[in-house]
Structures are given as C-alpha cells and as structure tokens.
C-alpha cells in the first residue's frame, strides 16, 4: 500500500513485507515442511542423497567457517533469538492490550513465518539425519537378535563400568579443564570415523558453552548446534 508524500508509517505497522506476500510465503514453507517430513518414509533415499552426499558438504563448510573461532557462535545465535523472541512477545502483548488486532495479527504471522524458516533450516542443515537409515542398518547389525537376559547382562555391565569411572578420578579429576575435555573428544571423533566413513575427518573443535548455567539447570553435559555445526560442552 502507498502512503501520501511526507507521511510516515505508524510505529506499530510492519515495514518489511505486507500481509499478502507473507501469507503466500508462509503457505509455501508449510508445503516445504510437509515434503521434508514425508522423507521419513524413505530412509534409503535420505541416506544416499542427504546423509551420504549433501550433509558431508554442509558439515565441511561449517568446519571451515566456524571450527577455529574460539567462541561459540551458535550460542550467540541462541542468545539473540531469545532476546528477539522476548521483544516480539512484548510487542504482540502491547498490540493486543491496545486492541490493535490487525497489527497484532501481522506480528503473529511474522512470528509463524520466522518459525517456519528456522524449522526448514534445521532440517536442511542437519535434522534430515533423523530420517536416515539406523546405525544398525548401516553397520549391518540389524540381523542379530538378542534375548532379554543378554540385554540385562550388557546393561548391568555398562552401569558398573560407568559407576567405576565416576569414582576412579576422585574430586580433582572431575574438573579436567578445557584441554582435558577437548583432546580426548577429538581423538574419539577420529576413531569413530573409521566406523562411519561419511564422518568428516577435518579436525573437530569442541567449544565451551556460553550457556553453561542453563545447561547446569537442564543437567546437560553439552550440545550440538545444527545451525553452525559447532559442538559445545558444559
């Protein structure tokens, strides 16, 4: 819509896209999401074309761009998203209180559009690996069968091993420092690559998380950021 010369947009009027283009784009992204989720029924196709071809290229690109930056850009991205989400909720609540329902509807539509974009990027950059063939199929382990007694025995062995490892270092060994965490993690990644060839062999970098207080609250030792390909530890 055009405005008379010299007249400015109202403060609460979105200045980017009008409602109609946003509605069309929202509908298109919804169809893209339907297509993405339909791939769940085709794990062999996902394994061959995405996990085996597209994702290794994406992963190498992430490693090239972000691997040697000392801070976690993914955590910075999450912090910005939280701040923008909080500001958006405040703006939407303010519009509703002022009974500006048209502007509130446009604001809500913008939120839905951005959410769809985020979900699409999540699956294209990493999330489609959820739909690939299982590790048992890739490593040709799916033809084995196990009894309940064997599963209980292995589980008990793992529990004993974890408890033994937990008490072995003593209190000082529970705080190994950054290098004491990163070096064994890199070594483990290279060993894992021998069992899963598509795993990129570029030296991986684990970074200390900027969100450790939140990870402590959640009881999480670390996380992987699908938007930057970074691994963060608590």
C-alpha positions as a Markdown table, in Angstrom:
| # | Residue | x | y | z |
|---|---|---|---|---|
| 1 | Unk | 0.0 | 0.0 | 0.0 |
| 2 | Unk | 1.2 | 3.5 | -0.8 |
| 3 | Unk | 1.2 | 6.5 | 1.6 |
| 4 | Unk | 0.7 | 10.2 | 0.8 |
| 5 | Unk | 4.1 | 12.0 | 0.3 |
| 6 | Unk | 5.7 | 13.0 | 3.6 |
| 7 | Unk | 3.5 | 10.7 | 5.7 |
| 8 | Unk | 5.3 | 8.1 | 7.8 |
| 9 | Unk | 4.3 | 4.5 | 8.7 |
| 10 | Unk | 2.7 | 4.2 | 12.1 |
| 11 | Unk | 5.1 | 2.9 | 14.7 |
| 12 | Unk | 3.3 | -0.4 | 15.0 |
| 13 | Unk | 3.0 | -1.0 | 11.3 |
| 14 | Unk | 5.4 | -3.7 | 9.9 |
| 15 | Unk | 7.6 | -2.0 | 7.3 |
| 16 | Unk | 9.0 | -5.1 | 5.6 |
| 17 | Unk | 6.5 | -7.4 | 3.8 |
| 18 | Unk | 2.8 | -6.7 | 3.5 |
| 19 | Unk | 0.4 | -9.3 | 4.8 |
| 20 | Unk | -0.4 | -11.0 | 1.4 |
| 21 | Unk | 3.2 | -11.9 | 0.5 |
| 22 | Unk | 3.8 | -13.2 | 4.0 |
| 23 | Unk | 0.7 | -15.4 | 3.8 |
| 24 | Unk | 1.9 | -16.8 | 0.4 |
| 25 | Unk | 5.4 | -17.4 | 1.8 |
| 26 | Unk | 4.0 | -19.0 | 4.9 |
| 27 | Unk | 1.9 | -21.4 | 2.8 |
| 28 | Unk | 4.9 | -22.3 | 0.6 |
| 29 | Unk | 7.1 | -23.0 | 3.6 |
| 30 | Unk | 4.3 | -25.2 | 5.1 |
| 31 | Unk | 4.3 | -27.2 | 1.9 |
| 32 | Unk | 8.1 | -27.5 | 2.1 |
| 33 | Unk | 7.8 | -28.8 | 5.6 |
| 34 | Unk | 5.2 | -31.4 | 4.5 |
| 35 | Unk | 7.7 | -32.5 | 1.8 |
| 36 | Unk | 10.5 | -32.7 | 4.3 |
| 37 | Unk | 8.5 | -34.8 | 6.8 |
| 38 | Unk | 7.4 | -37.1 | 4.0 |
| 39 | Unk | 11.0 | -38.1 | 3.6 |
| 40 | Unk | 10.8 | -40.0 | 6.9 |
| 41 | Unk | 9.2 | -42.8 | 4.8 |
| 42 | Unk | 12.3 | -43.0 | 2.5 |
| 43 | Unk | 15.3 | -43.7 | 4.8 |
| 44 | Unk | 17.4 | -45.2 | 1.9 |
| 45 | Unk | 16.9 | -42.1 | -0.2 |
| 46 | Unk | 17.8 | -39.8 | 2.7 |
| 47 | Unk | 20.9 | -42.0 | 3.4 |
| 48 | Unk | 22.1 | -41.9 | -0.2 |
| 49 | Unk | 21.4 | -38.3 | -1.2 |
| 50 | Unk | 21.4 | -36.3 | 2.0 |
| 51 | Unk | 23.4 | -38.1 | 4.7 |
| 52 | Unk | 25.9 | -39.5 | 2.2 |
| 53 | Unk | 26.2 | -36.5 | -0.2 |
| 54 | Unk | 24.7 | -33.2 | 0.9 |
| 55 | Unk | 25.3 | -33.3 | 4.7 |
| 56 | Unk | 29.1 | -34.1 | 4.5 |
| 57 | Unk | 29.5 | -31.0 | 2.3 |
| 58 | Unk | 27.5 | -28.9 | 4.7 |
| 59 | Unk | 29.5 | -30.2 | 7.6 |
| 60 | Unk | 32.8 | -29.5 | 6.0 |
| 61 | Unk | 31.6 | -25.9 | 5.2 |
| 62 | Unk | 30.7 | -25.4 | 8.8 |
| 63 | Unk | 34.0 | -26.7 | 10.0 |
| 64 | Unk | 35.8 | -24.4 | 7.5 |
| 65 | Unk | 33.8 | -21.3 | 8.6 |
| 66 | Unk | 33.5 | -21.8 | 12.4 |
| 67 | Unk | 35.9 | -24.5 | 13.6 |
| 68 | Unk | 38.7 | -22.3 | 14.7 |
| 69 | Unk | 36.7 | -19.4 | 16.1 |
| 70 | Unk | 37.3 | -19.7 | 19.9 |
| 71 | Unk | 33.8 | -18.6 | 21.0 |
| 72 | Unk | 30.6 | -20.5 | 20.3 |
| 73 | Unk | 28.8 | -18.5 | 17.5 |
| 74 | Unk | 25.8 | -20.9 | 17.9 |
| 75 | Unk | 25.3 | -19.9 | 21.5 |
| 76 | Unk | 25.5 | -16.2 | 20.4 |
| 77 | Unk | 22.8 | -17.0 | 17.9 |
| 78 | Unk | 20.6 | -18.7 | 20.5 |
| 79 | Unk | 21.0 | -15.7 | 22.8 |
| 80 | Unk | 20.0 | -13.3 | 20.0 |
| 81 | Unk | 17.0 | -15.5 | 19.2 |
| 82 | Unk | 15.9 | -15.5 | 22.9 |
| 83 | Unk | 16.2 | -11.7 | 23.0 |
| 84 | Unk | 14.3 | -11.2 | 19.8 |
| 85 | Unk | 11.6 | -13.7 | 20.9 |
| 86 | Unk | 11.2 | -11.8 | 24.2 |
| 87 | Unk | 10.9 | -8.5 | 22.4 |
| 88 | Unk | 8.4 | -9.9 | 19.9 |
| 89 | Unk | 6.2 | -11.3 | 22.7 |
| 90 | Unk | 6.3 | -7.9 | 24.4 |
| 91 | Unk | 5.3 | -6.2 | 21.2 |
| 92 | Unk | 2.5 | -8.6 | 20.5 |
| 93 | Unk | 1.1 | -8.3 | 24.0 |
| 94 | Unk | 1.2 | -4.5 | 23.7 |
| 95 | Unk | -0.7 | -4.5 | 20.4 |
| 96 | Unk | -3.4 | -6.8 | 22.0 |
| 97 | Unk | -3.7 | -4.6 | 25.0 |
| 98 | Unk | -4.1 | -1.5 | 22.7 |
| 99 | Unk | -6.7 | -3.6 | 20.7 |
| 100 | Unk | -4.7 | -3.1 | 17.5 |
| 101 | Unk | -5.7 | -6.6 | 16.3 |
| 102 | Unk | -4.8 | -6.1 | 12.7 |
| 103 | Unk | -1.2 | -5.2 | 13.6 |
| 104 | Unk | -1.2 | -8.0 | 16.2 |
| 105 | Unk | -2.3 | -10.5 | 13.5 |
| 106 | Unk | 0.5 | -9.2 | 11.2 |
| 107 | Unk | 3.0 | -9.6 | 14.1 |
| 108 | Unk | 1.8 | -13.1 | 14.8 |
| 109 | Unk | 2.1 | -14.0 | 11.1 |
| 110 | Unk | 5.7 | -12.7 | 11.0 |
| 111 | Unk | 6.5 | -15.0 | 14.0 |
| 112 | Unk | 5.0 | -18.0 | 12.3 |
| 113 | Unk | 6.9 | -17.2 | 9.1 |
| 114 | Unk | 10.2 | -16.9 | 11.0 |
| 115 | Unk | 9.5 | -20.1 | 12.9 |
| 116 | Unk | 8.9 | -22.0 | 9.6 |
| 117 | Unk | 12.2 | -20.6 | 8.2 |
| 118 | Unk | 14.0 | -21.8 | 11.3 |
| 119 | Unk | 12.5 | -25.3 | 11.1 |
| 120 | Unk | 13.3 | -25.6 | 7.4 |
| 121 | Unk | 16.9 | -24.6 | 8.0 |
| 122 | Unk | 17.2 | -27.0 | 10.9 |
| 123 | Unk | 16.2 | -30.0 | 8.8 |
| 124 | Unk | 18.2 | -28.9 | 5.7 |
| 125 | Unk | 21.4 | -28.2 | 7.7 |
| 126 | Unk | 21.3 | -31.3 | 10.0 |
| 127 | Unk | 17.9 | -32.5 | 11.0 |
| 128 | Unk | 17.3 | -34.7 | 8.0 |
| 129 | Unk | 19.8 | -37.1 | 9.5 |
| 130 | Unk | 16.9 | -38.1 | 11.8 |
| 131 | Unk | 15.3 | -39.8 | 8.8 |
| 132 | Unk | 18.4 | -41.7 | 7.6 |
| 133 | Unk | 18.9 | -45.4 | 8.0 |
| 134 | Unk | 19.6 | -46.5 | 11.5 |
| 135 | Unk | 23.2 | -47.2 | 12.7 |
| 136 | Unk | 22.2 | -50.9 | 13.0 |
| 137 | Unk | 21.4 | -51.0 | 9.3 |
| 138 | Unk | 24.5 | -49.0 | 8.2 |
| 139 | Unk | 26.8 | -51.2 | 10.3 |
| 140 | Unk | 24.9 | -54.4 | 9.3 |
| 141 | Unk | 23.9 | -55.2 | 12.8 |
| 142 | Unk | 20.2 | -55.5 | 12.3 |
| 143 | Unk | 20.2 | -59.2 | 11.5 |
| 144 | Unk | 21.3 | -60.1 | 15.0 |
| 145 | Unk | 18.7 | -61.0 | 17.7 |
| 146 | Unk | 19.3 | -60.7 | 21.5 |
| 147 | Unk | 17.5 | -62.2 | 24.4 |
| 148 | Unk | 16.2 | -60.2 | 27.3 |
| 149 | Unk | 18.8 | -61.9 | 29.6 |
| 150 | Unk | 21.6 | -60.8 | 27.3 |
| 151 | Unk | 20.4 | -57.2 | 27.2 |
| 152 | Unk | 20.1 | -57.1 | 31.0 |
| 153 | Unk | 23.6 | -58.5 | 31.3 |
| 154 | Unk | 25.1 | -55.9 | 29.0 |
| 155 | Unk | 23.2 | -53.1 | 30.7 |
| 156 | Unk | 24.4 | -54.2 | 34.1 |
| 157 | Unk | 28.0 | -54.3 | 32.8 |
| 158 | Unk | 27.7 | -50.7 | 31.4 |
| 159 | Unk | 26.2 | -49.4 | 34.7 |
| 160 | Unk | 29.1 | -51.0 | 36.7 |
| 161 | Unk | 31.6 | -49.5 | 34.2 |
| 162 | Unk | 30.1 | -46.0 | 34.5 |
| 163 | Unk | 30.0 | -46.1 | 38.3 |
| 164 | Unk | 33.6 | -47.3 | 38.4 |
| 165 | Unk | 34.7 | -44.5 | 36.0 |
| 166 | Unk | 32.8 | -42.0 | 38.1 |
| 167 | Unk | 34.6 | -42.8 | 41.3 |
| 168 | Unk | 38.0 | -43.5 | 39.9 |
| 169 | Unk | 39.3 | -39.9 | 39.3 |
| 170 | Unk | 38.4 | -38.5 | 42.6 |
| 171 | Unk | 37.1 | -35.0 | 43.1 |
| 172 | Unk | 40.1 | -33.3 | 41.3 |
| 173 | Unk | 39.6 | -35.5 | 38.2 |
| 174 | Unk | 36.1 | -34.3 | 37.7 |
| 175 | Unk | 37.3 | -30.9 | 36.6 |
| 176 | Unk | 39.8 | -31.7 | 33.9 |
| 177 | Unk | 39.8 | -28.3 | 32.3 |
| 178 | Unk | 39.1 | -27.4 | 28.6 |
| 179 | Unk | 42.1 | -29.2 | 27.1 |
| 180 | Unk | 41.4 | -32.3 | 29.2 |
| 181 | Unk | 38.0 | -32.5 | 27.6 |
| 182 | Unk | 38.7 | -31.3 | 24.0 |
| 183 | Unk | 41.7 | -33.6 | 23.2 |
| 184 | Unk | 40.0 | -36.9 | 24.2 |
| 185 | Unk | 36.9 | -35.8 | 22.3 |
| 186 | Unk | 38.9 | -35.1 | 19.1 |
| 187 | Unk | 40.6 | -38.5 | 19.4 |
| 188 | Unk | 37.3 | -40.2 | 19.9 |
| 189 | Unk | 35.9 | -38.5 | 16.8 |
| 190 | Unk | 38.8 | -39.7 | 14.6 |
| 191 | Unk | 38.3 | -43.3 | 16.0 |
| 192 | Unk | 34.6 | -43.1 | 15.2 |
| 193 | Unk | 35.3 | -42.0 | 11.6 |
| 194 | Unk | 36.7 | -45.5 | 11.0 |
| 195 | Unk | 33.2 | -47.0 | 11.7 |
| 196 | Unk | 31.2 | -44.3 | 9.9 |
| 197 | Unk | 33.1 | -43.2 | 6.8 |
| 198 | Unk | 30.9 | -40.2 | 5.9 |
| 199 | Unk | 32.1 | -38.5 | 9.1 |
| 200 | Unk | 34.3 | -35.6 | 8.0 |
| 201 | Unk | 38.0 | -36.1 | 9.0 |
| 202 | Unk | 38.7 | -32.4 | 9.4 |
| 203 | Unk | 40.0 | -31.8 | 13.0 |
| 204 | Unk | 36.8 | -31.2 | 15.0 |
| 205 | Unk | 36.7 | -28.5 | 17.7 |
| 206 | Unk | 34.7 | -28.6 | 20.9 |
| 207 | Unk | 34.0 | -25.2 | 22.4 |
| 208 | Unk | 33.0 | -24.2 | 26.0 |
| 209 | Unk | 29.3 | -23.2 | 26.0 |
| 210 | Unk | 28.3 | -19.7 | 26.8 |
| 211 | Unk | 25.1 | -21.1 | 28.2 |
| 212 | Unk | 26.6 | -23.3 | 30.9 |
| 213 | Unk | 24.2 | -22.0 | 33.7 |
| 214 | Unk | 21.3 | -23.1 | 31.6 |
| 215 | Unk | 22.9 | -26.5 | 30.8 |
| 216 | Unk | 23.6 | -27.0 | 34.5 |
| 217 | Unk | 19.9 | -26.4 | 35.2 |
| 218 | Unk | 18.9 | -28.9 | 32.5 |
| 219 | Unk | 21.5 | -31.4 | 33.6 |
| 220 | Unk | 23.2 | -31.4 | 30.1 |
| 221 | Unk | 26.9 | -32.0 | 29.5 |
| 222 | Unk | 26.9 | -30.3 | 26.1 |
| 223 | Unk | 25.0 | -29.9 | 22.9 |
| 224 | Unk | 25.5 | -29.7 | 19.1 |
| 225 | Unk | 24.3 | -26.6 | 17.2 |
| 226 | Unk | 22.6 | -27.6 | 13.9 |
| 227 | Unk | 22.8 | -24.0 | 12.5 |
| 228 | Unk | 26.6 | -23.6 | 12.9 |
| 229 | Unk | 27.8 | -27.2 | 13.2 |
| 230 | Unk | 29.5 | -26.4 | 16.5 |
| 231 | Unk | 29.9 | -28.8 | 19.4 |
| 232 | Unk | 29.6 | -27.1 | 22.8 |
| 233 | Unk | 30.5 | -28.7 | 26.2 |
| 234 | Unk | 29.4 | -27.6 | 29.6 |
